[in-house]
Amino acid sequence: MDRYSTDIQKQVRNLSGGKCSVTAHRQSLVDLIKETEPLLHAFVEGTVHEDRIACRYKQLEERRANTGFEPLLYGVAVGVKDLLHVDGLPTRAGSSLPPEALADAESAVVTKLRDAGAVIVGKTETPPFGHRPTPPTRNPHDLKHTPGGSSSGSAAAVGAGVVPLAIGTEAVGSVIRPAAYCGIVGFRPSRGRIPVARTIPATSSTSHVGVFTQRLGGMERVASVVCQNWVSTSTDSACLTVGVPTGAYLKQTSDTGIEAFEEHVRALKRAGFDVRRQQVFNDIAAVNEAHWTLIAFEAAQSHRPWVDEYVDRYPPAVLEVIDRGRAVSIEAAEVATKSMSVTRTEIADAMVTDELDLIVAPPAPGPAPPGIDDDGDPILNLPWTHAGVPAVTLPVDCTDDGLPIGIQCLGRFGRDEQLLADARTVADSV
């Protein structure tokens, strides 16, 4: 299918400066959704309303004419994962539960986007509660492949250029991995930098809200809106010190994935980066086990309001996770929770010891798997999500078959601004 380039910064300039008619822009957006949806299936059926979109653009245009209102995301179209609440649109969480059972006030991040002038186009596809089975969404680079998950629709919509911005959530790798598969930028901030209030998480303590764009410049603009206490920064040096994980963690990568990653590392060396290899995790198997234990335990807790009444509407895969979680003791959950801070300390210690500016790693074991029943393995995202440190996927190149291959950049907890600044230097070098 055709894919389209989008640039948030350029779009805002054109709309606010009058170079592009708001009416023409709105119509082009609606036409593009109509053209791509029969193939892409990025949006939840019945959530994209042309009249609603037109009304929002009219409100923005009138406000600008009357008050000079020109916010950072003026007129930017946004897709919102169906685990977040949007006023005026039902939340089904990818499930067959009645929307009224899941209803809540609008998610905090959605309100922030609205206040910044964004236009919520519709809800994007996700598996039931972020688990399984996968939705019908396709990869815009090859419709025979998955876009990744569980933020499937958000990644596909931005990857195709249908919208320049989409919101996802992540409990393991549901932002970073789909971004890599769809050849776009995916940003998962430090845990808590984007409020998770009024979302439907697969878990709670492991959950993040993340962002998809096609370009880093647009990501930095969006981050300044949605992340709490954002203060933009820059990189002091063009030659950063970069860590590369070794050992059991990296061995989880496929042959194709490791070959591409090592070429990316060589490119950084050629560009003058100081590359230092290190074993970041003392026991990656234990980290993996702790994270999956916590996800199951918290899934059992978070589904209590619904599962007994609507058990017949739950897919077997979700019920299986809930049942596993019910078998986890409080003591085991406490140990798994403690592992999160221990892992974060391991990462911080490794970065301090080797004086690293950032760490780079593969964002997925390889390119997007064929078919849409398997949305890929999040194993290379898991320890970083477990620790809650910031991560950003950068699109780098493609396989011979045209499937995107990216690189995952990781920073210190709470230093999200510096990570995005450093990622720009990486992007210019690989």
C-alpha positions as MATLAB code, in Angstrom:
seq = 'MDRYSTDIQKQVRNLSGGKCSVTAHRQSLVDLIKETEPLLHAFVEGTVHEDRIACRYKQLEERRANTGFEPLLYGVAVGVKDLLHVDGLPTRAGSSLPPEALADAESAVVTKLRDAGAVIVGKTETPPFGHRPTPPTRNPHDLKHTPGGSSSGSAAAVGAGVVPLAIGTEAVGSVIRPAAYCGIVGFRPSRGRIPVARTIPATSSTSHVGVFTQRLGGMERVASVVCQNWVSTSTDSACLTVGVPTGAYLKQTSDTGIEAFEEHVRALKRAGFDVRRQQVFNDIAAVNEAHWTLIAFEAAQSHRPWVDEYVDRYPPAVLEVIDRGRAVSIEAAEVATKSMSVTRTEIADAMVTDELDLIVAPPAPGPAPPGIDDDGDPILNLPWTHAGVPAVTLPVDCTDDGLPIGIQCLGRFGRDEQLLADARTVADSV';
ca = [
       0.000    0.000    0.000;
       1.031    3.628   -0.431;
       2.627    5.313    2.585;
       2.738    9.035    3.202;
       5.327   11.259    4.847;
       4.148   13.392    7.746;
       5.923   16.193    9.607;
       4.186   17.579   12.689;
       6.245   20.753   12.849;
       5.727   21.569    9.174;
       2.020   20.776    9.378;
       1.511   23.112   12.341;
       3.409   25.903   10.558;
       1.376   25.476    7.394;
      -1.977   25.413    9.186;
      -1.292   28.283   11.580;
       0.436   30.338    8.893;
      -2.371   29.904    6.382;
      -0.246   28.044    3.819;
      -2.669   25.149    4.059;
      -6.435   25.574    4.294;
      -7.909   23.945    7.392;
     -10.852   22.753    5.296;
      -8.560   21.197    2.684;
      -6.434   19.590    5.369;
      -9.465   18.108    7.108;
     -10.865   16.726    3.876;
      -7.514   15.240    2.910;
      -7.338   13.518    6.308;
     -10.816   12.029    6.009;
     -10.196   10.903    2.418;
      -6.934    9.229    3.437;
      -8.609    7.286    6.232;
     -11.305    6.119    3.821;
      -8.638    5.069    1.321;
      -6.397    3.153    3.718;
      -8.700    1.612    6.292;
     -10.004   -1.238    4.087;
      -6.382   -2.447    3.872;
      -4.791   -1.238    7.113;
      -7.525   -1.685    9.746;
      -5.780    0.753   12.087;
      -8.905    2.335   13.596;
     -11.628    0.755   15.674;
     -14.739    0.526   13.539;
     -17.293    3.224   14.285;
     -14.929    5.610   16.085;
     -13.933    7.826   13.141;
     -16.751   10.335   12.598;
     -16.368   12.849    9.792;
     -18.811   15.309   11.372;
     -16.989   15.167   14.694;
     -13.636   15.818   13.012;
     -15.082   18.715   11.012;
     -16.578   20.260   14.149;
     -13.254   20.130   15.984;
     -11.357   21.766   13.117;
     -14.020   24.455   12.865;
     -13.712   25.183   16.592;
      -9.941   25.513   16.311;
     -10.166   27.759   13.272;
     -12.734   30.051   14.888;
     -10.752   30.274   18.110;
      -7.610   31.162   16.213;
      -9.445   33.840   14.220;
     -10.971   35.362   17.359;
      -8.081   35.075   19.819;
      -4.916   34.278   17.876;
      -4.849   30.824   19.514;
      -1.865   28.946   18.001;
      -0.943   26.072   20.310;
       1.947   23.659   19.781;
      -0.181   20.948   18.146;
      -2.606   23.143   16.225;
      -4.688   20.915   13.966;
      -2.513   17.800   14.416;
      -4.589   14.642   13.881;
      -4.168   11.970   16.553;
      -5.104    8.310   16.854;
      -5.651    7.094   20.428;
      -5.231    3.475   21.483;
      -8.486    1.926   22.668;
      -7.140    1.449   26.178;
      -7.426    5.188   26.817;
     -10.661    7.099   27.338;
     -11.745    9.847   24.943;
     -14.766   12.001   25.709;
     -17.501   11.261   23.191;
     -16.054    7.927   22.022;
     -16.702    4.488   23.541;
     -13.863    2.532   25.138;
     -13.984   -1.197   24.452;
     -10.321   -2.003   25.193;
     -10.315   -4.289   22.147;
     -12.830   -6.519   23.896;
     -16.485   -7.484   23.597;
     -17.325   -6.102   27.039;
     -20.043   -3.425   26.980;
     -18.498    0.069   26.758;
     -20.632    1.302   29.644;
     -18.887   -1.203   31.940;
     -15.498    0.273   31.056;
     -16.541    3.928   30.864;
     -14.542    6.585   32.715;
     -13.551   10.240   32.406;
     -11.155   11.198   29.628;
      -7.555   10.032   30.016;
      -5.216   12.754   31.240;
      -2.914   12.561   28.212;
      -5.851   12.942   25.806;
      -6.972   16.114   27.559;
      -3.429   17.491   27.327;
      -3.426   16.856   23.578;
      -6.775   18.579   23.132;
      -5.601   21.586   25.125;
      -2.585   21.817   22.805;
      -4.843   22.004   19.733;
      -4.753   18.386   18.584;
      -7.688   16.718   16.856;
      -8.642   13.256   18.108;
      -9.519   11.357   14.934;
     -10.585    8.053   16.453;
      -9.638    5.021   18.525;
      -6.890    2.718   17.281;
      -6.931   -1.062   17.394;
      -5.532   -3.139   20.240;
      -5.903   -6.772   21.330;
      -8.344   -7.321   24.222;
      -6.858   -5.445   27.186;
      -3.497   -5.468   25.402;
      -3.164   -9.272   25.433;
      -4.516  -11.698   22.775;
      -5.926  -12.369   20.213;
      -4.364   -9.819   17.893;
      -6.559   -7.315   16.004;
      -6.908   -7.263   12.179;
      -4.356   -4.426   11.766;
      -1.683   -4.802    9.078;
       1.858   -3.523    8.671;
       1.873   -0.608    6.189;
       5.225   -1.747    4.778;
       3.880   -5.195    3.930;
       0.246   -6.061    4.566;
       1.181   -9.723    5.002;
       3.078   -8.867    8.196;
       2.146   -7.745   11.694;
       2.559   -4.111   12.782;
       3.427   -5.387   16.252;
       1.386   -4.941   19.381;
      -0.332   -4.239   21.504;
      -0.383   -0.646   20.182;
      -1.043   -2.127   16.746;
      -3.381    0.460   15.263;
      -1.441    3.448   16.556;
       1.844    2.262   15.053;
       0.255    1.297   11.732;
      -1.630    4.591   11.370;
       1.545    6.641   11.849;
       3.646    4.239    9.785;
       1.247    4.652    6.872;
       1.165    8.426    7.315;
      -2.595    8.445    7.903;
      -2.049   10.528   11.041;
       1.228   12.167   12.126;
       0.727   11.317   15.794;
      -0.724    8.438   17.797;
      -0.813    7.403   21.434;
      -0.126    3.901   22.699;
       0.506    2.135   25.975;
       3.202   -0.295   26.996;
       3.569   -2.873   29.742;
       6.351   -4.831   28.031;
       7.236   -3.561   24.544;
       3.991   -2.318   23.045;
       5.377    1.030   21.864;
       9.040    0.385   21.130;
       8.588   -2.853   19.150;
       5.646   -1.759   16.904;
       7.511    1.453   16.107;
      10.454   -0.629   14.899;
       8.214   -2.912   12.827;
       6.447    0.052   11.200;
       9.576    2.133   10.553;
       8.714    5.096   12.787;
       9.801    6.827   16.004;
       8.333    5.397   19.193;
       8.944    7.029   22.567;
       8.251    5.452   25.945;
       9.126    8.012   28.628;
      10.301    7.237   32.127;
       7.526    5.642   34.116;
       5.223    8.386   35.349;
       6.355   11.198   33.024;
       3.088   10.807   31.089;
       0.251   10.263   33.554;
      -1.506    6.907   33.188;
      -4.597    8.232   34.945;
      -7.872    6.948   33.485;
      -6.401    4.358   31.162;
      -7.231    0.657   31.130;
      -3.867   -0.953   31.834;
      -3.061   -4.592   31.377;
      -1.197   -4.032   34.636;
      -0.638   -0.952   36.747;
       2.895   -0.519   38.077;
       4.471   -1.653   34.780;
       2.290    0.527   32.544;
       3.476    3.474   30.481;
       1.787    5.775   27.998;
       3.875    6.213   24.842;
       3.917    8.215   21.628;
       4.357    7.465   17.903;
       5.535    9.966   15.261;
       7.446    9.697   12.009;
      10.167   12.186   12.971;
      12.206   13.014   16.062;
      11.513   16.739   15.745;
       7.817   16.083   15.984;
       8.386   13.738   18.916;
      10.205   16.425   20.865;
       7.323   18.839   20.290;
       4.735   16.290   21.426;
       6.811   15.273   24.454;
       6.883   18.876   25.618;
       3.083   18.758   25.697;
       2.354   15.353   27.210;
       5.287   14.800   29.580;
       5.208   16.403   32.991;
       7.750   19.170   33.679;
       9.410   18.911   30.280;
      12.493   21.118   29.800;
      14.058   20.838   26.349;
      17.813   20.365   26.156;
      20.548   19.667   23.636;
      23.569   17.399   23.260;
      26.940   18.927   24.130;
      28.992   16.558   21.992;
      28.586   15.053   18.539;
      30.549   11.992   19.723;
      28.690   10.334   22.549;
      29.724    7.422   24.749;
      27.347    4.568   23.979;
      26.829    1.297   25.804;
      26.040   -1.957   24.025;
      24.598   -4.795   26.158;
      26.261   -8.196   25.883;
      25.649  -11.626   27.321;
      22.341  -13.452   27.641;
      20.278  -10.346   26.881;
      21.672   -9.879   23.371;
      21.568  -13.620   22.645;
      17.763  -13.317   22.555;
      18.114  -11.615   19.142;
      17.635  -13.488   15.846;
      20.441  -13.857   13.316;
      18.869  -11.179   11.095;
      18.357   -8.869   14.028;
      21.873   -9.201   15.426;
      23.446   -8.735   11.989;
      21.532   -5.481   11.496;
      22.286   -4.280   15.025;
      26.015   -4.922   14.724;
      26.045   -2.911   11.485;
      24.347   -0.061   13.349;
      27.046   -0.282   16.042;
      29.781   -0.174   13.403;
      28.155    2.910   11.898;
      28.270    4.625   15.285;
      31.974    3.770   15.623;
      32.666    5.162   12.156;
      30.884    8.363   13.180;
      33.249    8.740   16.131;
      31.095    7.427   18.966;
      32.888    5.787   21.876;
      31.211    2.351   21.987;
      31.609    0.317   25.163;
      30.259   -3.214   25.485;
      29.040   -4.345   28.871;
      26.849   -6.909   30.568;
      24.117   -4.687   32.016;
      21.964   -7.380   33.617;
      23.332   -9.818   36.155;
      20.467  -12.295   35.637;
      18.246  -11.512   32.655;
      16.200  -14.690   33.143;
      15.237  -13.553   36.647;
      14.266  -10.100   35.348;
      12.090  -11.671   32.658;
      10.394  -13.962   35.157;
       9.752  -11.128   37.623;
       8.146   -8.957   34.972;
       5.795  -11.638   33.669;
       4.867  -12.521   37.255;
       3.977   -8.915   37.969;
       1.951   -8.541   34.780;
      -0.127  -11.619   35.620;
      -0.611  -10.603   39.257;
      -1.728   -7.077   38.392;
      -3.941   -8.277   35.556;
      -5.833  -10.386   38.094;
      -6.227   -7.325   40.310;
      -7.229   -4.847   37.595;
      -9.869   -7.139   36.052;
     -11.710   -7.761   39.307;
     -14.428   -5.171   38.526;
     -15.413   -6.974   35.312;
     -14.249  -10.556   35.006;
     -16.833  -12.288   37.201;
     -19.786  -10.544   35.600;
     -18.525  -10.771   32.014;
     -16.386  -13.904   32.097;
     -18.170  -15.308   29.039;
     -17.008  -12.286   27.031;
     -13.329  -12.682   27.881;
     -11.002  -14.366   25.358;
      -9.296  -17.511   26.687;
      -5.854  -15.890   26.379;
      -6.815  -13.072   28.761;
      -8.469  -15.463   31.206;
      -5.280  -17.519   31.206;
      -3.234  -14.480   32.281;
      -5.772  -13.628   34.981;
      -5.742  -17.215   36.285;
      -1.945  -17.177   36.446;
      -2.131  -13.916   38.345;
      -4.567  -15.320   40.890;
      -2.029  -18.011   41.688;
       0.710  -15.472   42.469;
       1.146  -14.893   46.190;
       1.437  -11.438   47.716;
       4.984  -12.314   48.735;
       5.941  -13.289   45.171;
       4.393  -10.081   43.839;
       6.384   -8.038   46.349;
       9.607   -9.723   45.226;
       8.744   -9.000   41.573;
       7.957   -5.384   42.419;
      11.282   -4.954   44.219;
      13.007   -6.323   41.113;
      11.893   -3.216   39.206;
      13.943   -0.855   41.352;
      16.850   -3.302   41.501;
      16.950   -3.494   37.700;
      16.747    0.293   37.415;
      19.743    0.539   39.761;
      21.660   -2.028   37.692;
      21.151    0.087   34.576;
      22.090    3.315   36.348;
      25.226    1.740   37.850;
      26.319    0.420   34.460;
      25.872    3.853   32.894;
      27.769    5.610   35.678;
      30.615    3.065   35.774;
      31.313    3.358   32.051;
      30.321    7.046   31.867;
      27.668    6.288   29.251;
      25.488    8.927   27.660;
      23.013    6.293   26.499;
      22.627    2.597   25.702;
      21.645    1.198   22.312;
      20.023   -2.184   21.744;
      17.879   -3.983   19.175;
      14.206   -2.956   19.543;
      13.028   -6.435   18.559;
      14.603   -9.838   17.847;
      14.227   -9.137   14.125;
      11.869   -7.555   11.580;
       8.091   -7.921   11.780;
       7.026  -11.589   11.691;
       4.792  -12.778    8.834;
       1.064  -13.003    9.433;
      -0.983  -11.024   11.932;
      -1.597  -13.732   14.552;
       1.886  -13.249   16.037;
       2.677   -9.620   16.910;
       6.282  -10.348   17.807;
       8.390  -11.048   20.875;
       8.903   -8.177   23.379;
      11.800   -9.901   25.110;
      14.364   -7.211   24.152;
      12.098   -4.454   25.498;
      11.183   -6.205   28.738;
      14.075   -5.335   31.098;
      14.013   -1.647   30.182;
      10.245   -1.464   30.650;
      10.623   -3.379   33.909;
      13.058   -0.721   35.114;
      10.852    2.116   33.843;
      13.718    3.891   32.058;
      13.042    6.002   28.948;
      13.398    4.430   25.507;
      13.042    5.622   21.935;
      13.001    3.585   18.726;
      14.628    5.129   15.667;
      13.971    3.832   12.140;
      17.285    3.038   10.478;
      17.019    0.794    7.428;
      15.120   -2.130    5.885;
      15.637   -5.765    5.056;
      15.938   -6.858    1.430;
      12.189   -7.535    1.611;
      11.453   -3.937    2.610;
      10.663   -4.574    6.282;
      11.941   -1.850    8.636;
      14.807   -2.399   11.048;
      15.318    0.074   13.873;
      17.515    0.736   16.875;
      16.431    1.215   20.487;
      18.069    4.030   22.487;
      17.835    4.008   26.279;
      18.625    6.627   28.892;
      18.741    7.156   32.613;
      15.510    7.295   34.543;
      14.013   10.783   34.522;
      16.406   12.126   31.878;
      13.985   11.822   28.987;
      14.855   15.209   27.493;
      18.518   14.267   27.253;
      17.666   10.906   25.696;
      15.712   12.520   22.851;
      18.509   15.037   22.305;
      21.124   12.270   22.197;
      18.882   10.147   19.970;
      18.963   12.895   17.365;
      22.748   12.564   17.238;
      22.430    8.788   16.891;
      19.837    9.165   14.121;
      22.215   11.380   12.166;
      24.949    8.741   12.373;
      23.384    5.343   11.624;
];
